[in-house]
Amino acid sequence: MRTSIFNLWLPALIAVIVLGACDAGDGERGAAGGDVPEEQRYGGTAVIASIGDLQSMNALTASDYNSNSIMREMLFMPLIKYDERIEPLPWLAERWDTVRVAPDTLELTFHIRRDIRWHDGQPTTAEDVAFTFERAVDPRTAFPNASGFALYAPRAELLDPYTVRFRLQPHSDFLDMWYQTSIMPRHILGDVPPAQLIQHPFGTSEPVGNGPFRFARRVPGQEWVFEANPDFPEALGGRPYLDRVVYRYIPEMTTLLTELLTGRIDAYFGVNPNQAEQVNSSPGVRLIESPFRQWVYLAWNTRRPMFQDARVRRALTMAIDRQQIVDALLYGYGEVGRGTLSPAHWSYDPNDPGTVLPYDTAQARRLLAEAGWTPGPDGILRNAQGQQFRFTMITNQGNEVRRDILEIVQAQLRQLGIIAQPRLVEWNTMNQQLQSRERNFDAVVSSWVDYFRKDDKDILHSSNLDNPFQYVGYANPRVDALIDTLGVMMNRDEARPLWREYQHLITQEAPYTPLYIPERLTGVSERLQGVQMDVRGELPTVTEWWILPSQRRAGEATGAQPGAPADTAAQTN
């Protein structure tokens, strides 16, 4: 499960970042628009963009970061939210109770709000919560993060139409899955066979949510449009200030920057670090830096014979100068990765030599020779059967940083006699290659964005070899045992030595080569106000974003009152 737990200093760091963002935002509002009355903040269209298309608006099948962020913050409602200190707050659930009914069993009861309706008018009830959970744990659904519910009993108990109870084994941060998982409508999807949910048009053309924004339309391969929900409860903030948010898919970073600087988009998610200075120095835009739970990796498909030997994977890692990648491509906005942890996790130790393999080409050559790979007459490594050490590395097209990583890695491995061929693949096509049962790839540069509960079961446990996220095909009984044990440990002092052992083992086994841990960079137009970003992501305050009335584009609605419908005829550019 893509999760993580924060160490003790991070909440204070987040508070500093958020307060700094608030101070800057207040100053900009005062300078640009004065004290704009709240009733004049309603209206307008914000255009956000990234290099990746949204995969789906079905929380039971989507696996990409941006899709899940928009579902969680805009279109749907999870049971809880986090504040900026990562403390859980009621959201779809107005409250919850926990009772330990046995030494190894908790009862978790959610009391659902009675004023939430699906955007087609049907009430949201505990039946929707139970349905979402039971589909998530059904293996036929292939819910990408099913292991997040592995310690739950497989059936929910409906106590009444607005009360649902779960039984679970106590484990750390057990509420986190109820933040990460948006609730789906039973009255629409309840009759869909679990195995057919991934193809159902609900996710891509007919999503019906219950959150502060409604789905309006989608132009495949171009954009998704979401409009303000005028009926969102006042107790939860009421309708958003913006009339609509448009998500544009622009699969090229240079174009994204141009669109930001020319005012055609209001927010560019995932700014290339080599563009940061230009964003900072350009009028009308600003750069927001925020901590992130992401780690970027080069993953090896251990189903391929050449990657089955841990010595080979370790040698490949030691042959890649990751500090050079950080220095050349991140411009100070990141650090070399360690194991599968980011600094967001409380057990992360930046000084532990056991969690990072050194750059050492001499040792890499020795390990490769031990594994049977020796230079041929042309200098290319060959095994005992005479096969060349040759493979293809893929990454998503449009991401210039990852494209450059492929080129750097290609050059560095060539010095050892290894032919690594780079190939760029369209985003959704790449995900299909990685997550399908065929696993039709050799190696991939990509990243994970951890949840707030750190659990590597999805990506490294042998029980998930056929599931979407375990595409490296790695299996090790000791790793399995450590993942299973760490998943239920709640005492950090007791868990710390096991986390250390686990990270040391994963470093030596090297199914992943952790490349770096980036900061999150976002370019934002000055006309867009109320924007705060932190370790939760880019959208935690999206309902409070607003556009200076004097800077709304032609065709955008102005001064819409709370409860008024969004102007669906407005044009965006």
Secondary structure as the mmCIF struct_conf table of DSSP 4:
data_model
#
loop_
_struct_conf.conf_type_id
_struct_conf.id
_struct_conf.beg_label_comp_id
_struct_conf.beg_label_asym_id
_struct_conf.beg_label_seq_id
_struct_conf.end_label_comp_id
_struct_conf.end_label_asym_id
_struct_conf.end_label_seq_id
TURN_TY1_P TURN_TY1_P1 LEU A 8 TRP A 9
HELX_RH_AL_P HELX_RH_AL_P1 LEU A 10 GLY A 33
BEND BEND1 ASP A 35 ASP A 35
HELX_RH_3T_P HELX_RH_3T_P1 GLU A 38 GLN A 40
BEND BEND2 ARG A 41 ARG A 41
STRN STRN1 GLY A 43 GLY A 43
STRN STRN2 THR A 45 SER A 50
BEND BEND3 ILE A 51 GLY A 52
BEND BEND4 MET A 57 MET A 57
TURN_TY1_P TURN_TY1_P2 ALA A 59 THR A 61
BEND BEND5 ASP A 64 ASP A 64
HELX_RH_AL_P HELX_RH_AL_P2 TYR A 65 ILE A 70
HELX_RH_PI_P HELX_RH_PI_P1 MET A 71 LEU A 75
BEND BEND6 PHE A 76 PHE A 76
BEND BEND7 LEU A 79 LEU A 79
STRN STRN3 ILE A 80 TYR A 82
TURN_TY1_P TURN_TY1_P3 GLU A 84 ARG A 85
STRN STRN4 PRO A 88 PRO A 90
BEND BEND8 TRP A 91 LEU A 92
STRN STRN5 ALA A 93 ALA A 102
TURN_TY1_P TURN_TY1_P4 PRO A 103 ASP A 104
STRN STRN6 THR A 105 ILE A 112
BEND BEND9 ARG A 114 ASP A 115
STRN STRN7 ARG A 117 ARG A 117
TURN_TY1_P TURN_TY1_P5 HIS A 119 ASP A 120
BEND BEND10 GLY A 121 GLY A 121
HELX_LH_PP_P HELX_LH_PP_P1 GLN A 122 GLN A 122
STRN STRN8 PRO A 123 PRO A 123
HELX_LH_PP_P HELX_LH_PP_P2 THR A 124 THR A 124
HELX_RH_AL_P HELX_RH_AL_P3 ALA A 126 ALA A 136
TURN_TY1_P TURN_TY1_P6 VAL A 137 VAL A 137
TURN_TY1_P TURN_TY1_P7 PRO A 139 THR A 141
TURN_TY1_P TURN_TY1_P8 PRO A 144 ASN A 145
HELX_RH_3T_P HELX_RH_3T_P2 ALA A 146 PHE A 149
TURN_TY1_P TURN_TY1_P9 ALA A 150 LEU A 151
STRN STRN9 TYR A 152 TYR A 152
BEND BEND11 PRO A 154 PRO A 154
STRN STRN10 GLU A 157 ASP A 160
TURN_TY1_P TURN_TY1_P10 PRO A 161 TYR A 162
STRN STRN11 THR A 163 LEU A 168
TURN_TY1_P TURN_TY1_P11 SER A 172 LEU A 175
HELX_RH_AL_P HELX_RH_AL_P4 ASP A 176 GLN A 180
BEND BEND12 THR A 181 THR A 181
HELX_RH_AL_P HELX_RH_AL_P5 ARG A 186 LEU A 189
TURN_TY1_P TURN_TY1_P12 GLY A 190 ASP A 191
BEND BEND13 VAL A 192 VAL A 192
HELX_RH_3T_P HELX_RH_3T_P3 PRO A 194 GLN A 199
HELX_RH_3T_P HELX_RH_3T_P4 PRO A 201 GLY A 203
TURN_TY1_P TURN_TY1_P13 THR A 204 SER A 205
BEND BEND14 GLY A 211 PRO A 212
STRN STRN12 PHE A 213 VAL A 219
TURN_TY1_P TURN_TY1_P14 PRO A 220 GLN A 222
STRN STRN13 GLU A 223 ALA A 228
TURN_TY1_P TURN_TY1_P15 PRO A 230 ASP A 231
BEND BEND15 PHE A 232 PHE A 232
HELX_RH_3T_P HELX_RH_3T_P5 GLU A 234 LEU A 236
TURN_TY1_P TURN_TY1_P16 GLY A 237 GLY A 237
BEND BEND16 ARG A 239 ARG A 239
BEND BEND17 TYR A 241 ASP A 243
STRN STRN14 ARG A 244 TYR A 249
HELX_RH_AL_P HELX_RH_AL_P6 MET A 253 LEU A 261
TURN_TY1_P TURN_TY1_P17 THR A 262 GLY A 263
BEND BEND18 ARG A 264 ARG A 264
BEND BEND19 ASP A 266 ASP A 266
STRN STRN15 ALA A 267 PHE A 269
BEND BEND20 GLY A 270 GLY A 270
HELX_RH_3T_P HELX_RH_3T_P6 PRO A 273 GLN A 275
HELX_RH_AL_P HELX_RH_AL_P7 ALA A 276 SER A 281
BEND BEND21 SER A 282 SER A 282
TURN_TY1_P TURN_TY1_P18 PRO A 283 GLY A 284
STRN STRN16 VAL A 285 SER A 290
STRN STRN17 GLN A 294 TRP A 300
TURN_TY1_P TURN_TY1_P19 THR A 302 ARG A 303
BEND BEND22 ARG A 304 ARG A 304
HELX_RH_3T_P HELX_RH_3T_P7 PRO A 305 PHE A 307
BEND BEND23 GLN A 308 ASP A 309
HELX_RH_AL_P HELX_RH_AL_P8 ALA A 310 MET A 318
TURN_TY1_P TURN_TY1_P20 ALA A 319 ALA A 319
BEND BEND24 ILE A 320 ILE A 320
HELX_RH_AL_P HELX_RH_AL_P9 ARG A 322 LEU A 329
TURN_TY1_P TURN_TY1_P21 LEU A 330 GLY A 332
BEND BEND25 TYR A 333 TYR A 333
STRN STRN18 GLY A 334 VAL A 336
STRN STRN19 ARG A 338 ARG A 338
TURN_TY1_P TURN_TY1_P22 GLY A 339 THR A 340
STRN STRN20 LEU A 341 LEU A 341
TURN_TY1_P TURN_TY1_P23 PRO A 343 ALA A 344
BEND BEND26 HIS A 345 HIS A 345
TURN_TY1_P TURN_TY1_P24 TRP A 346 SER A 347
TURN_TY1_P TURN_TY1_P25 PRO A 350 ASN A 351
HELX_RH_3T_P HELX_RH_3T_P8 PRO A 353 THR A 355
BEND BEND27 VAL A 356 VAL A 356
HELX_RH_AL_P HELX_RH_AL_P10 THR A 361 GLU A 370
TURN_TY1_P TURN_TY1_P26 ALA A 371 GLY A 372
STRN STRN21 THR A 374 PRO A 375
TURN_TY1_P TURN_TY1_P27 PRO A 377 ASP A 378
BEND BEND28 GLY A 379 GLY A 379
STRN STRN22 LEU A 381 ARG A 382
TURN_TY1_P TURN_TY1_P28 ALA A 384 GLN A 385
STRN STRN23 GLN A 388 GLN A 388
STRN STRN24 ARG A 390 ASN A 396
TURN_TY1_P TURN_TY1_P29 GLN A 397 GLY A 398
HELX_RH_AL_P HELX_RH_AL_P11 GLU A 400 ARG A 414
TURN_TY1_P TURN_TY1_P30 GLN A 415 GLY A 417
STRN STRN25 ILE A 419 VAL A 425
HELX_RH_AL_P HELX_RH_AL_P12 TRP A 427 GLN A 435
BEND BEND29 SER A 436 SER A 436
TURN_TY1_P TURN_TY1_P31 ARG A 437 GLU A 438
BEND BEND30 ASP A 442 ASP A 442
STRN STRN26 ALA A 443 VAL A 449
BEND BEND31 PHE A 452 ARG A 453
HELX_RH_AL_P HELX_RH_AL_P13 LYS A 457 LEU A 460
HELX_RH_3T_P HELX_RH_3T_P9 SER A 462 ASN A 464
TURN_TY1_P TURN_TY1_P32 LEU A 465 ASP A 466
BEND BEND32 ASN A 467 ASN A 467
TURN_TY1_P TURN_TY1_P33 PRO A 468 PHE A 469
TURN_TY1_P TURN_TY1_P34 TYR A 471 VAL A 472
HELX_RH_AL_P HELX_RH_AL_P14 PRO A 477 LEU A 486
TURN_TY1_P TURN_TY1_P35 GLY A 487 VAL A 488
HELX_RH_AL_P HELX_RH_AL_P15 ARG A 492 GLU A 509
BEND BEND33 PRO A 511 PRO A 511
STRN STRN27 TYR A 512 PRO A 518
HELX_LH_PP_P HELX_LH_PP_P3 GLU A 519 GLU A 519
STRN STRN28 ARG A 520 SER A 525
TURN_TY1_P TURN_TY1_P36 GLU A 526 ARG A 527
STRN STRN29 LEU A 528 GLN A 529
BEND BEND34 GLY A 530 GLY A 530
STRN STRN30 ASP A 534 ASP A 534
TURN_TY1_P TURN_TY1_P37 VAL A 535 ARG A 536
STRN STRN31 GLY A 537 GLY A 537
BEND BEND35 GLU A 538 GLU A 538
TURN_TY1_P TURN_TY1_P38 PRO A 540 THR A 541
HELX_RH_3T_P HELX_RH_3T_P10 VAL A 542 GLU A 544
STRN STRN32 TRP A 546 ILE A 547
HELX_RH_3T_P HELX_RH_3T_P11 PRO A 549 GLN A 551
HELX_LH_PP_P HELX_LH_PP_P4 ARG A 552 ARG A 553
TURN_TY1_P TURN_TY1_P39 ALA A 554 GLY A 555
STRN STRN33 THR A 558 THR A 558
BEND BEND36 GLY A 559 GLY A 559
HELX_LH_PP_P HELX_LH_PP_P5 ALA A 560 GLN A 561
TURN_TY1_P TURN_TY1_P40 PRO A 562 GLY A 563
HELX_LH_PP_P HELX_LH_PP_P6 ALA A 564 ALA A 566
TURN_TY1_P TURN_TY1_P41 THR A 568 ALA A 569
#
